[in-house]
Amino acid sequence: MDRRRIEGIALVAISACAFGSGGLFAAPVYAADVDWMTLLAWRFVFGAALLWGWLLLSGGRRRLLRSLTRREVLVTLGLGVLYVGNSGTYFWALETVPVSLAALIIYIYPAVVAVLSIRWARRLPGRRPWIALGIALAGVVLAIGGIPSTEIPPLFGLVLIVASPLIYSVWIVLAARFSGEHRRAASVTETTAGETAGDASVVAMPVMMLATLAVYWVAALGTGRPVLPAQIPVEAWPGILGVGVVSTAIAVQTFYAGARRIGAAQASLVSTIEPVWTITLAALLLGQSLTPMQLVGAVLVIAGVVIAQTAPPGEGPEPLEVRLADE
């Protein structure tokens, strides 16, 4: 295996673990009586600041940013507003749903995307998308059905965590279709440092994050959330920083860097370690664990994802070049 491929796999694995750690970072924030909206308002402050700093440091990336048309900027901002639905439902659900269960349910999104691609993207051959979705949904049914009767979370929390991957799947398909509109901006440009700066998705991501940030801050201030720094307990800040820096900025950039080395399809397969990572750490750090029935469900969800991502060469769905976060 060549060095570039090894680097790509390692970067995507780091990204998957960073994305999967979001719920774990959120746990001490909620324990400090900081709610999901305040957490997300600050998450995107830190995430956007780091991504914009990374973007503006490179002349090549600044040129790509300037090449975006007015329509592309407006569509990108619209995608940022839509992303509020996915991230909000996930972190809101985490106030009542165990992070191990949430990580399992949300990961059905690749199978849902495979089905949506039948109509709105390059479709998978034959019955593959439906088989993948059926297996993944069976896993979710087992996961929810395997919750001990003494630990069943509120129905509202379960509805939120099921809605999150559905919203995210729609977001992914729309973002992928949009990325196809500006392939001219996706031509690879090398910076003076030899760094690849040509992925238009990377350039669009900071713009999208500004829209997401704006919606959360307007909503937080409008609903009277205590979002000012002095109003947030000191013990909540490490978790907030973790979600913003690790599970947002680092997760996004390592995914892009890895995907450029090994391709979007292979990167999606490597990312299947995400729920495994989250479930394992939730057991070690938070004392959360899945029942035997839920573990079988976890295997089925991951199997559905693998089926959805392993179509024969040339027959898979359109590569999804845009990813913000799984939650």
C-alpha positions as MATLAB code, in Angstrom:
seq = 'MDRRRIEGIALVAISACAFGSGGLFAAPVYAADVDWMTLLAWRFVFGAALLWGWLLLSGGRRRLLRSLTRREVLVTLGLGVLYVGNSGTYFWALETVPVSLAALIIYIYPAVVAVLSIRWARRLPGRRPWIALGIALAGVVLAIGGIPSTEIPPLFGLVLIVASPLIYSVWIVLAARFSGEHRRAASVTETTAGETAGDASVVAMPVMMLATLAVYWVAALGTGRPVLPAQIPVEAWPGILGVGVVSTAIAVQTFYAGARRIGAAQASLVSTIEPVWTITLAALLLGQSLTPMQLVGAVLVIAGVVIAQTAPPGEGPEPLEVRLADE';
ca = [
       0.000    0.000    0.000;
       1.471    3.350   -1.048;
       2.109    6.134    1.419;
      -0.569    8.439    0.010;
      -3.248    5.794    0.486;
      -2.114    5.071    4.049;
      -2.227    8.785    4.832;
      -5.707    9.056    3.326;
      -7.092    6.159    5.352;
      -5.524    7.545    8.532;
      -6.948   11.027    7.934;
     -10.466    9.735    7.263;
     -10.260    7.504   10.347;
      -9.277   10.548   12.417;
     -12.186   12.449   10.899;
     -14.660    9.668   11.719;
     -13.483    9.538   15.312;
     -13.640   13.333   15.586;
     -17.181   13.443   14.203;
     -18.204   10.564   16.448;
     -16.869   12.327   19.540;
     -19.363   15.184   19.308;
     -21.924   13.519   21.514;
     -19.268   12.601   24.052;
     -18.063   16.194   24.289;
     -21.682   17.321   24.694;
     -22.312   15.164   27.788;
     -20.404   17.374   30.299;
     -21.894   20.484   28.679;
     -25.416   19.254   29.383;
     -24.340   18.190   32.860;
     -23.408   21.842   33.478;
     -26.999   22.875   32.616;
     -26.072   24.304   29.213;
     -28.651   23.322   26.608;
     -28.238   22.158   23.017;
     -28.916   25.532   21.372;
     -26.295   27.360   23.394;
     -23.840   24.555   22.694;
     -24.444   24.726   18.950;
     -24.316   28.511   18.818;
     -20.774   28.383   20.191;
     -19.888   25.217   18.260;
     -20.237   27.072   14.994;
     -18.429   30.145   16.286;
     -15.314   28.075   16.908;
     -15.783   25.871   13.847;
     -16.373   28.788   11.481;
     -13.463   30.804   12.893;
     -11.008   27.964   12.355;
     -12.300   27.069    8.882;
     -12.224   30.688    7.736;
      -8.726   31.111    9.116;
      -7.611   27.997    7.229;
      -9.308   29.239    4.065;
      -7.854   32.735    4.129;
      -4.303   31.551    4.789;
      -4.060   30.144    1.259;
      -3.953   32.282   -1.862;
      -5.277   29.377   -3.915;
      -8.279   28.914   -1.662;
      -8.949   32.661   -1.613;
      -9.023   32.618   -5.436;
     -11.503   29.758   -5.381;
     -13.663   31.693   -2.926;
     -13.667   34.729   -5.208;
     -14.639   32.513   -8.147;
     -17.996   31.605   -6.574;
     -20.891   33.307   -8.325;
     -23.654   35.147   -6.497;
     -26.029   32.245   -7.107;
     -23.525   29.742   -5.725;
     -23.055   31.822   -2.594;
     -26.835   32.058   -2.070;
     -27.299   28.314   -2.558;
     -24.420   27.632   -0.188;
     -25.973   29.859    2.464;
     -29.276   28.048    1.956;
     -27.557   24.718    2.580;
     -26.132   26.181    5.763;
     -29.630   27.078    6.944;
     -30.879   23.568    6.117;
     -28.017   22.042    8.099;
     -29.530   23.572   11.227;
     -32.226   20.900   11.005;
     -29.775   18.016   11.132;
     -27.401   19.322   13.785;
     -30.225   20.687   15.920;
     -32.272   17.487   16.012;
     -29.188   15.419   16.859;
     -27.890   17.520   19.747;
     -31.400   18.225   21.047;
     -32.044   14.471   21.124;
     -28.804   13.914   23.048;
     -30.344   15.679   26.024;
     -32.480   12.552   26.561;
     -31.167    9.806   24.230;
     -27.959    7.921   25.168;
     -25.103    8.874   22.847;
     -24.384    5.216   22.019;
     -27.934    4.695   20.732;
     -27.908    8.055   18.935;
     -24.648    7.210   17.149;
     -26.161    3.975   15.906;
     -29.437    5.415   14.644;
     -27.945    8.435   12.911;
     -25.619    6.251   10.877;
     -28.444    4.966    8.705;
     -27.987    8.089    6.569;
     -25.716    6.484    3.897;
     -28.396    3.872    3.193;
     -31.075    6.576    3.016;
     -28.881    8.563    0.609;
     -28.557    5.449   -1.581;
     -32.341    5.336   -1.926;
     -32.693    9.079   -2.525;
     -30.028    8.772   -5.233;
     -32.421    6.625   -7.284;
     -34.346    9.774   -8.119;
     -31.976   12.673   -7.535;
     -28.428   11.429   -8.171;
     -26.504    8.682   -9.937;
     -28.367    5.602   -8.766;
     -27.043    2.318   -7.452;
     -27.787   -0.692   -9.694;
     -30.754   -3.013   -9.195;
     -32.233   -3.480   -5.742;
     -29.049   -2.651   -3.871;
     -30.252    0.657   -2.327;
     -33.476   -0.869   -1.052;
     -31.675   -3.895    0.352;
     -29.161   -1.619    2.085;
     -31.907    0.565    3.555;
     -33.942   -2.463    4.639;
     -30.988   -3.983    6.483;
     -30.083   -0.677    8.132;
     -33.674   -0.037    9.225;
     -33.911   -3.549   10.640;
     -30.845   -2.672   12.689;
     -32.522    0.491   13.975;
     -35.659   -1.458   14.917;
     -33.533   -3.893   16.910;
     -31.630   -1.017   18.511;
     -34.794    0.718   19.689;
     -36.559   -2.527   20.567;
     -33.592   -3.623   22.638;
     -33.765   -0.659   25.018;
     -34.346   -1.943   28.563;
     -37.806   -0.967   29.831;
     -36.233    1.030   32.656;
     -34.118    3.127   30.269;
     -36.532    4.049   27.482;
     -35.948    7.736   26.584;
     -38.877   10.097   25.914;
     -40.671    9.529   22.610;
     -39.821   13.086   21.535;
     -36.107   12.329   21.853;
     -36.453    9.181   19.747;
     -38.381   11.103   17.080;
     -35.641   13.741   16.978;
     -32.821   11.222   16.605;
     -34.647    9.406   13.791;
     -35.379   12.717   12.039;
     -31.725   13.777   12.146;
     -30.318   11.279    9.581;
     -33.343   11.812    7.328;
     -32.731   15.566    7.215;
     -29.006   14.995    6.771;
     -29.637   12.631    3.842;
     -31.652   15.318    2.048;
     -28.902   17.832    2.802;
     -26.237   15.522    1.354;
     -28.131   14.957   -1.897;
     -28.773   18.676   -2.354;
     -25.169   19.538   -1.505;
     -23.887   16.927   -3.957;
     -26.118   18.256   -6.725;
     -24.935   21.785   -5.980;
     -21.273   20.750   -6.070;
     -21.886   19.490   -9.603;
     -22.957   22.987  -10.634;
     -19.512   24.481  -10.103;
     -17.074   21.841  -11.324;
     -15.184   24.715  -12.919;
     -14.229   25.811   -9.410;
     -13.247   22.286   -8.431;
     -10.238   22.088  -10.700;
      -7.154   21.342   -8.638;
      -4.968   24.309   -7.798;
      -1.596   23.957   -6.099;
      -0.508   26.532   -3.566;
       3.054   27.712   -3.255;
       3.495   25.261   -0.397;
       2.449   22.420   -2.661;
      -0.857   21.950   -0.852;
      -3.913   20.976   -2.845;
      -6.479   23.719   -2.610;
      -8.917   22.803   -5.348;
     -11.876   21.154   -3.667;
     -14.703   23.626   -4.148;
     -16.562   21.927   -1.321;
     -13.831   22.977    1.090;
     -14.195   26.555   -0.080;
     -17.986   26.461    0.230;
     -17.966   24.932    3.700;
     -16.938   28.079    5.644;
     -19.661   30.017    3.809;
     -22.257   27.403    4.746;
     -21.094   27.462    8.341;
     -21.645   31.227    8.550;
     -25.322   30.707    7.702;
     -25.670   27.918   10.261;
     -23.974   30.058   12.892;
     -26.249   33.028   12.153;
     -29.428   30.956   12.489;
     -28.356   29.514   15.836;
     -27.396   32.873   17.287;
     -30.610   34.547   16.150;
     -32.627   31.641   17.571;
     -30.657   31.564   20.828;
     -30.913   35.296   21.445;
     -34.546   35.371   20.337;
     -35.487   32.634   22.811;
     -33.525   34.168   25.676;
     -30.859   31.464   25.895;
     -27.865   32.350   28.129;
     -25.269   32.492   25.341;
     -22.961   35.249   26.551;
     -19.593   33.933   27.794;
     -20.207   35.152   31.341;
     -23.485   33.217   31.445;
     -21.894   29.874   30.616;
     -20.390   27.810   33.470;
     -16.628   27.384   33.310;
     -16.924   23.592   33.409;
     -18.945   23.632   30.166;
     -16.264   25.311   28.041;
     -13.976   22.265   27.490;
     -16.895   20.321   26.012;
     -18.022   23.267   23.885;
     -14.474   23.698   22.561;
     -14.269   19.980   21.880;
     -17.431   20.017   19.765;
     -16.385   23.170   17.890;
     -12.710   22.413   17.336;
     -12.450   18.616   17.227;
     -15.893   17.501   16.031;
     -16.292   20.339   13.538;
     -13.143   22.039   12.220;
     -10.685   19.140   12.576;
     -13.281   16.566   11.511;
     -14.143   18.465    8.323;
     -10.579   19.192    7.265;
      -9.221   15.702    7.901;
     -12.117   14.183    5.947;
     -11.401   16.392    2.936;
      -7.666   15.752    3.131;
      -8.243   11.999    3.341;
     -10.891   11.902    0.609;
      -8.547   13.717   -1.796;
      -6.052   10.887   -1.300;
      -8.316    7.832   -1.447;
     -11.525    9.045   -3.084;
     -14.988    9.774   -1.712;
     -16.278    6.192   -1.997;
     -13.386    4.661   -0.056;
     -13.532    7.480    2.471;
     -17.198    6.673    3.105;
     -16.311    3.060    3.837;
     -13.517    3.994    6.231;
     -15.981    6.294    8.006;
     -18.029    3.282    9.118;
     -15.745    3.131   12.157;
     -17.538    6.225   13.472;
     -20.428    4.499   15.314;
     -18.070    1.806   16.591;
     -15.801    4.500   18.042;
     -18.682    6.394   19.637;
     -20.342    3.316   21.137;
     -17.035    2.059   22.537;
     -16.101    5.374   24.154;
     -19.622    5.862   25.485;
     -19.253    2.543   27.279;
     -15.795    3.403   28.638;
     -16.344    7.034   29.586;
     -20.059    7.382   30.252;
     -20.957    3.883   31.385;
     -23.420    3.496   28.495;
     -23.697    0.143   26.765;
     -25.871   -1.580   24.205;
     -27.844   -4.727   24.939;
     -27.078   -7.888   22.916;
     -30.089   -7.144   20.690;
     -28.827   -3.601   20.105;
     -25.369   -4.886   19.218;
     -26.947   -7.092   16.557;
     -28.745   -3.979   15.369;
     -25.422   -2.119   15.199;
     -23.965   -4.861   12.998;
     -26.968   -4.636   10.662;
     -26.743   -0.842   10.398;
     -23.048   -1.014    9.466;
     -23.754   -3.867    7.039;
     -26.399   -1.734    5.334;
     -23.933    1.133    5.014;
     -21.272   -1.142    3.509;
     -23.762   -2.539    0.974;
     -24.809    0.978    0.034;
     -21.187    2.030   -0.517;
     -19.767   -1.005   -2.345;
     -21.416   -0.966   -5.742;
     -19.414   -2.418   -8.666;
     -16.916    0.038  -10.215;
     -18.630    2.629  -12.349;
     -22.081    1.811  -10.996;
     -22.061    3.603   -7.671;
     -23.833    6.815   -6.820;
     -22.421   10.199   -7.640;
     -19.492   10.868   -5.258;
     -20.576   13.111   -2.430;
     -17.925   15.781   -2.212;
     -19.591   17.873    0.460;
     -19.641   16.855    4.106;
     -20.095   19.053    7.141;
     -20.719   16.623    9.870;
     -22.751   13.543   10.686;
     -24.563   15.572   13.236;
];
